[in-house]
Amino acid sequence: MKDYSNLTEFSDKKLRTLRNNLNNRLESFKKGGEKALPPSHMLHGMDDHQCQELLKRIQQEMKSRN
């Protein structure tokens, strides 16, 4: 799993990409059709709860930048 402990180091573009990927992943979890992600994927190894928590942190970081 990738290290997302310091989101302040991420660029705006990287945060947006991560947010979009998380939203898509969470939608897959809701539908029950989530696929196993390859090890190179930024969300590899993350479950539903971890994705939700990271999404909240990303949204907070994005708000603090505006």
C-alpha positions as CSV (number, residue, x, y, z in Angstrom):
1,M,0.0,0.0,0.0
2,K,1.2,3.5,-0.8
3,D,2.1,6.0,1.8
4,Y,-0.6,8.8,2.1
5,S,0.5,10.0,5.6
6,N,1.5,13.5,4.3
7,L,-1.0,14.8,1.8
8,T,0.5,18.3,1.9
9,E,3.3,17.0,-0.3
10,F,0.9,16.0,-3.1
11,S,0.3,18.3,-6.0
12,D,-3.2,19.6,-6.7
13,K,-3.4,17.4,-9.8
14,K,-2.3,14.3,-7.8
15,L,-4.9,15.0,-5.2
16,R,-7.7,15.3,-7.8
17,T,-6.6,12.1,-9.5
18,L,-6.5,10.3,-6.2
19,R,-10.0,11.7,-5.2
20,N,-11.5,10.5,-8.5
21,N,-9.9,7.1,-8.2
22,L,-11.3,6.8,-4.6
23,N,-14.8,7.8,-5.7
24,N,-14.7,5.2,-8.5
25,R,-13.4,2.6,-6.1
26,L,-16.0,3.3,-3.5
27,E,-18.7,3.1,-6.1
28,S,-17.4,-0.3,-7.1
29,F,-17.5,-1.4,-3.5
30,K,-21.2,-0.3,-3.2
31,K,-22.1,-2.2,-6.3
32,G,-20.3,-5.3,-5.1
33,G,-18.3,-5.5,-8.4
34,E,-14.9,-4.4,-7.2
35,K,-11.9,-6.0,-9.0
36,A,-8.6,-6.9,-7.5
37,L,-6.2,-4.1,-8.3
38,P,-2.7,-4.7,-9.6
39,P,0.1,-4.0,-7.1
40,S,1.1,-0.9,-9.1
41,H,-2.3,0.7,-8.6
42,M,-2.4,3.6,-6.1
43,L,-5.3,2.0,-4.2
44,H,-3.9,-1.5,-4.1
45,G,-4.6,-3.3,-0.8
46,M,-7.1,-0.8,0.5
47,D,-10.5,-1.9,1.7
48,D,-13.8,0.1,1.7
49,H,-13.2,1.7,5.1
50,Q,-9.6,2.8,4.3
51,C,-10.8,4.4,1.0
52,Q,-13.5,6.3,2.8
53,E,-11.0,7.6,5.4
54,L,-8.4,8.6,2.8
55,L,-11.1,10.4,0.8
56,K,-12.1,12.5,3.8
57,R,-8.5,13.4,4.4
58,I,-8.0,14.4,0.7
59,Q,-11.2,16.5,0.8
60,Q,-10.0,18.3,3.9
61,E,-6.6,19.0,2.3
62,M,-8.2,20.3,-0.9
63,K,-10.4,22.6,1.1
64,S,-7.4,24.0,3.1
65,R,-5.7,24.9,-0.2
66,N,-8.6,27.0,-1.5
